[in-house]
């Protein structure tokens, strides 16, 4: 009855940009915090950026100044604008949404590959 779906990943050259989107759908009553996480091979999943329902944000040190998280509550969507991409940004990016009445839900992930 609810789902969270990411999109926007792909292959990009170093220094390039991508914008990821994550939309929640179904019986959505509201969303508290939303966040973007990433997981590279051999590494644990890590928080990249998070945003509260009120628009407060926080970022991993590795992406500060390069990535921007935003949300559109009218369409239950969170975005991650990624600029100045580096090879070390290569990972599967996952969206997590804290859905009111449903709890936290993960998207399926979207691959971001930054070529050398």
ABEGO torsion letter per residue (X at the ends): XBBBBBBGBEBBBBGBBBBBBBBBBEBBAEBBBBBBBBBBBGBBBBBABBBBAAGBBBBBAAABGABBBBBBAAAGBBBBBBBGBBAAABBBBBBBBBBBGAEBBBBAEBBBBBBX
